[in-house]
Amino acid sequence: MKKGFQIDSITKHLGITKPLIISGPCSAETEEQTVATAKQIAATGKVHALRAGIWKPRTRPGQYEGAGEEGLKWLVQAKKETGLPITTEVANAAHVEACLKAGVDILWIGARTTVNPFSVQEVADALKGVDIPVMVKNPINPDVELWIGAFERLSRAGITKMAAIHRGFSSFEKGPFRNAPMWDLAIELKTKLPELEMICDPSHISGNRELIAMVSQKALDLDMSGLMIESHINPDAAWSDAKQQITPATLAKVIDSLVVRTVSSDNKTFKDTLSVLRDQIDQLDDEIMQKLSSRMKISEKIGQYKKENNVTILQVNRWEEIVQTRVNLGKAMGLDEGFTRDFLRLLHHESIQVQTKVMNKEEAKV
């Protein structure tokens, strides 16, 4: 963490223990819909803050783009009738000023805004001198440094109560998720900013209400501090993101189904056993590193031999043979095929780098 980069806990600010549950409709559509949804969510007794989109950045024009400042009145009314703090997304200085004037308790910066440093800086400048919690969603593209940059800009503006929202990343390849979770990137952010709380947005990761419970559990298993789940009194009739919203009743069932684990245990047997297993992991890691070093030394020799015989580095047939045989071997040994392919790809890339250095190395003149 950089010197002077202060991060305070939003959960402590709200006076709750993890996990923090934030819920509400994707968009505030009408006052009736906003308040009715909020009342049903509050009645579950499982939610700590209400959310609703007031300004909605849509991919194409002509779709519902939010109620604007009028919707803030509905959100404030929902707070009055439920007692729950409220949060919404801001993308520019005007949004910030309107929310501060209305009395919104927590702000968040959306993925489409995080990706643009100019927009984040505008929001940060509008927040100077204001003590309000701010959450930042990951940028739509998988760029951890860009994500960290948003927190740095907010910190320089004097914001200390901050949290990250992991909502997944856009991907050209469409899989089961609307936005690829890329959990390793969320873990990387936590590693670089360990004091920063991370909240998962399973609704935007899933894009499908059937996957919300599974993604939520995965997030808690990775020690995320909370969940932001979209809920609507009539999800199928929602004006935006209908497929990823659930009813307040379903929300309660999802929360009840979750297993909340601790980061450690006072059980002596657990600690002793874990210590033994970690020692075994450390020993195996040492052996793996030694084997990798030996493999690269052989790659260096291969590169030299190819150079002497004027042969290209890349041998496609050989690479295809390696992938086929090693993937099959990995399957037989119980290894995940995707993991094996990713590992081989990294190994092959490094081998090419080693051979390239050999090929381009100028021989010492005698």
N, C-alpha and C positions, 0 to 999 in steps of 0.2 A: 504494500500500500504506500502511496506517495505521501511525503511529509505534509502535514496540514490538511490531509484529506479525511475529514471527520464524517463518520456515519453513525447515526443513532437509530435505534430500533423503532419501527412503526408499531409493532405489536405491543411493546412496552408503553408507547405513547397512548395507545388505545386501552391499555390496562387489561390485556388478555394474554392467555397462554396459547402456544401454538397447538393446532394449526389455525391460522386466521382464515375465516371463510367470508368471501365477498360475493354477493350475488345480486341479480336484478336483470331486467330485460336488456337485450342488445341495444335497443333504441327506446327512448321515451317517445311514444307515439301520440298518446292523448293523456290528459290529466287522469281520466278514469282508469285507463290501463296501467299507468305508472303507479298510482296510489293503491289500486287493488292488488297489483302484483306485490308491491312492497308489504302490504298488510299480511298477505298469505305467507310471504317469506319470513317476516318477523314472527308470525304465529308458530313457525317450526321451532323457534328457540335455538336454532343452530347457526345463525348467521350474525356476523359482527358488523357488517357494513353493507350499504346498498349501492349498487352501481346502475348507471344507465347512460347510454350514449346520447348526447345532446346535439353535437355536431358530428356527422358521420361521413368520413372520407370514403367515397365509393369509387370503385374501379372505373365505372363508366357513368356519364351523366344520365339523368332521367330516372334513376333509382332514388329511393327515399334517402335524403341526406340530412335528416334530423330536424327537430323542431326549432333549433336555435335558442335564443335567450328565453323565449316563452317556456321552453321545456325545463329550464332551470327552476321556474316557479313551481312546476309540478313535482320536481325532485325535492325541493325544499318542503313542500306540503307533505310529501311522503315521509320526510324526516320528522316533521311535527307530529304525524299520526302514529309513528312507530318508535320514535326515540333513537333510531339507528343513525349513525353518521353516514354521510353520502359522498360519493366520489364519481367523477366523470373525466372524460378525455379532453385535453386541450392541445391545440396545434399552433397557436399564435398568441401574440400579446393581447389581442382583443378578447379571446377566449378566457385568458387568465384574469383579466380585469373584470369581466362579467361574472366569473365564478367567485372571485374574492368579494365582490359587491353583494352577491347573492348569499354568501355564507357556506359555500361548499367546503367540506372538511378535508378532503384528500383529492389531489389531482393525479392524473396519469398522462404520460406522453405515449402516444401510439407508435406502432411499428413503422408506419409510413412517415412519421415525423422524426423518429430517432435516426433514420437513415440520412437525414439532411442536417448537417451541423449548423447551417444558417438558421433553420427553423428552431432547433434546440436552443441556440444562443438567444434568439428572440424571446423564447419562453423564459429562459434563465434571467434575461435582463428585466423582464416584466415582474419577476419574483424577488428582485433585490430588496432586502429589508423586510421580507415577509417570512414568518415562521409557520410554514405549512408543510405537511408530509407530501412527498412527490414520489410516484412510482414510474418506472421507465420500462416499457416493453422492449424486447430485443428488436434490432432493425430487421427488416424483412429479409435481407441477405445475411448469410452466416459470417459476420464480422464482429468478433469479440472486442477488438480495439475501438470500433465505432460505438459500441454499446458502452464501454468504459468512458469514452470521451463525453458522452451525455452526462454521466454522473460527475465528471470533472467540471463541466460547465456549470452544473447546478451548484456544486460545492463552492465554486468561485463566487457564485451569486449569494452565498450565505445559507443555502439549504443544507440542513444536516440530517433530517429525518427522511431517509430514502430507502427504496426497495426496488428490486428488479422483478419484472414480470416475464416469465418464459412462456411465449405463445407460439413457438415453433417458427420455422423458416420456410420461405417460399422455395419451391423446387420445380424444375422443369419436368422431372419425372414424377408422374402422379402415382402415388401408392394408396394405402388405406387411409392416410391422414390428409386433411386439408393442408396442413403445414407440417413439414417434417420435424419431428421433435428434436433431433440432433442433440440428445442429452449430453453428449460429451462437451459441447460448447457451453451449455449451462454450467456444467461442472467446472470447466475452465474459468468461467467468470467467478464462480465461488472460490476457486483456488487463488485467484488474483486479488479478490476483494472478500476475504473470509468473514468480515463483519457485516457484509451486506446481506440482508434478508432477501430470499427469492420466493416469489409466489408463482405458481403455475396457473396458466389459463388453458385448462383442458378443452374448453369449448372451441377455441380457435385452432388448437392442435388437431382436434378430432374432426371438426366440421360435420360431425354425425353424433347425435345424442347417444347412440348405442355404445360408443367407445369412451364416453366421459368417465365412467366409473373406473375403467381399466387404467386410463391415463392418470387419473387422480391418485390412484394407489401407487403407481410407479413414481409419481412426483414425491409423495410422502416417504416412500421407501428410500428416495435419494436425499432425504432430510430437508426438503423444501419447507418453507415456513407457513405456507398457506395455499389457498386455491381461489381463483376467480371463476365462477361458473355462471353462465347466462341462464336466467330463468324467466319465464313468461306465463301469464295465466292461460294463454291459448297459443302455444308455440307454433302450431301449424298455420295459424293466421297472422303470424308476426310479419311486420313490414320489412324486416331485414334478418338475414341469417336464421331462417325458420328451422332448418334441419338440425342446428346445433344447440337449440334451446330446449329446456325441460321445464315441466311444471314445478311449482313449489313443493308439491307432494312427492314428486319423483326426486327432487333435490334432497329432501329429508331422507329418503331411502338410500340414496347414494352416499350421503354423509355417514349414515348409520352403518353402512357396509364397510367403511374404511377402517383399516387397522393402523393405528398411530404407534410408531415405534420410537424408542429412545436412542440417542447416539452412543450410550454406554450403559453398563450394568455394574451394580455393586456386588454381584454374585462372584465369589472368589473362584469357583470352579470354572465359570465362564471365562474370567480373565486369564486363568492359567492355561486353559485349553486354547484360547485365542492366541496367546503368546507363543505356544508351541507351533500352532499352524502357521503363524506369521514368520517364525524362524524357518520353517520349511519352505515357505514362499521365497524368503530372502535367499536361501541356499540355491533354490532352483533358478531364481533370477540371475544369480552370479554365474551359474552354469550356462544359462541361455546367452548371456553377454559374451562369455568366452567362446561359445560356439559361433556366434554371429561374427566375432572378430576373426576367427579362423576362416569362416566362409568368405569374408571380404578379402582376406589375404590371398585366397585361392582365386577370387575374381580378379585381383590385381595381376596374378600370374597369367590368367587367361587373356587379360587385356594386352599384356606384353607379348604373348605368343601370337595373338591376332595381329598386332602391330608389325611384328617381324615377318608375318606371312601376308600382309596387306589385305586383311579380312575385316569386313564391317563388324561393328560392335553388336548391333541388333540382329539376332537370329530368330525370326518369327516362329519357325517350326519348332525350334528348341523351347521357346517360351510357352507355346501352346502345349507341348508335351509335359513341361513342368507343371503347368496349371492343372491339367487333366489328372496326372498321376497323384499330385500332392493333395488336390481336393478330394479325390477318392480315398486316399489314405487318411485324410483328416476326418472324413465321414466315418470311416471304420473305427477311428479312435474316439468318436463321440464329439468331434469339434464342429461348430457351426460353419456351414459352407460360406456364408457371407464373411465371417471373421477370417477364415482361411484365405479367401480370395483377396481381402483387404491386406492381410499380412504379406501374402506373396507379391502383391502389387508394390508395396513399400520396399520389400526386399529386392525386387527386380529393379526398381528405380535407383536404389542405392548402388546396386551392382553396376548399372549402366554409368552412374556418376564416377565410380571408381575406375572403370575401364576407360572412360572418356579422359580422365586426368592422365592415365598412362599413355593413351594415344597421342595426346597433345603435348606431352612432356618433351622438351628439347633435350637431346642427348648432350652430356657435358663434353666440351671440346678438350682434347688432350694436347 
